[in-house]
């Protein structure tokens, strides 16, 4: 599945009330059609560039029975 959406919130998730400065994860709330989905990933150089109100491409795939969701910033002509 591939869908285009708009980021409505970027946040740093914490577990067990750990210090936010020690988190290595990043979260996004993305509006797709009439729903808002939440995506949490390990931070990397690409997803750290995504900000609120950015247009993003969401891809979802199932590998060996596990669902994987990825988020990509749509920057001009970079998307299919």
N, C-alpha and C positions, 0 to 999 in steps of 0.2 A: 504494500500500500504506500502510495506517495500522496501527500496532501500539503497544500500551502496554507499557512496560518500567520497570525500576528501575535507577537509576544506581548502579554499584558502585565507580566511580572517576572522579575529576575530575583532569585534569592539564594542564600547560602544555607543549605540544610545542615542541621546539627543533630547528633544522636545523643540521647541521654544527657541533654543540657550541657554538652561539651562547649568549650570556647569557640566562637564562630571563626576566630583567627586561625584555628588549627584545622579547620575543615578543608578537605581536598576535593569536595564535591560542589556542584553548582546545580541549581534548579530553575526551571522555567515553567510558567503557566502560559499556555498558548491557546488562543481562540481559533478553533477550527469549525467552520460552518456555524452551528448553533450550540457548540459545546466548548468547554474549556478543559484541556488535558494538562496534566502535570508530568514533567519529564525531569528526572534527576540523573546526573551523570558525573563521572570523574572529570575534574577540570582538565582541559587541554588548551593549546594555543588557539584552536578554532572556536570552541564554544565560549571561551572567555571574551570573545569579541562581540558576542550577541548581547544586545541591549533592549530595554523596553521599547515597544512600538516598532521593532524591526520585523521585516517580512522574512519568514523562515520556511524551509522545506522540511517536512517531517516524513521520515521513512520508517516503516514498521515491517519486520520480517521475523519469521519463525525458523529457528535453527535447532535441530535436534530436540524439538518440543518446547524450547524456550523462546519467549518473545523478546525481541530487541528493538528498541526505538532510538533513532538517531535524529539529531537536529542540525540543520545546516543553514547558515546565513545566506539569504538570496541577495547577491550584490551585483546589480546590473545584469550582465549577460552570463553570469556564472552558473545558472541553473538550466536544467533541461526543459 
